[in-house]
Amino acid sequence: MKRRTLTVTVLAVVAVIAAALVLTGNYMVSFALIPEEHGRDTGLERQRADERYPGIIAWYDSLRADGVLRDTVITGNGDYRLHGVYVPAQGQANGSAIVIHGYTDSHFGFLNLARMYREDLGFNVLMPELYFHGQSEGDHARMGWFDRLDIKLWANLAADMWKGCPMVIHGVSMGAATTMMVSGEEDLNPAVKAFVEDCGYSSVWNQFKYELKEMFHLPAFPVMHVADLMCRLRYGWDFREASSLDQLSKCAKPMLFIHGDSDDYVPTGDIYLNYEAKTSGVKEMWLAPDTDHATAYMNHPEEYTARVRNFLNANGFSIANTDSPQQ
């Protein structure tokens, strides 16, 4: 009788622990992948962009008023609507750029890079909004993994619009992870000649593990493992497969790696992991001094622009020197 009672008690405790882990794992997935803010509030996005780069919204609105900056919509790699905006170069284009925003952002998040490419480098620019972000449809942030398949579609669109132009894909933070993840795809449009990743994480697993420790002071086991499983069950992908490192190992095209030396959101150390993972083709690294997360251009606009220009010029593009970058 005592043995049966003990067995029942142990099973009950195990069941409670298992239920608690499932609840915790589900909470962590929802917390990470369904943030309250994800670029849908256009007024707030415009305000934030102009606070970071005063005058950037006036520049953006002038392009809209002139009828050269336009909206477009595509069907993503599934039955959902993806929104983006695009603007052609002034005069003869030196190339085309796809600029990819970060986590909880919209295309407004990195208008500074769109302006850099168009005004300083003479490029056509396409700014897609990732699944669940901005005006695109979706039910969760996919952290770049399935987004890489959508970027392939955006690259096809850009190549069709601007035939004959070499293309660079340039992303920041989650957009940088997306850039690295798409870089390993074999059937990427051949117009894509180079990549620039700015402060991207090495994998979703590594990033969430780091955030779990920093924000919640929890060890990876067992919470990460349960959350990983919950993500697989809910959304069809898991944190381990969403790996920049694995994709970089298949990338043979040139890539410029950028990271702030004081980044404590996506740890600075990730740039070394990413850089070492790319074993084929040209690669360059720039560790921006006195810089935290996603502020390398803000802190060093002239050097940032020069490094991107020089990197592209060395890898299939032809960009003349221009005046100082827009401030």
PEDAUR-V370337 format. One record per helix or strand of 2 or more residues. SS is the DSSP state (H for helix, E for strand). FROM is the first residue (numbers start at 1). LEN is the number of residues. If there is no record, write none. Layout:
SS&FROM&LEN + SS&FROM&LEN
This chain:
H&2&32 + H&42&11 + H&56&10 + E&69&7 + E&81&7 + E&95&6 + H&107&14 + E&123&6 + H&147&15 + E&167&6 + H&174&10 + E&192&7 + H&204&13 + H&223&13 + H&244&5 + E&254&7 + H&270&8 + E&283&6 + H&296&4 + H&301&13
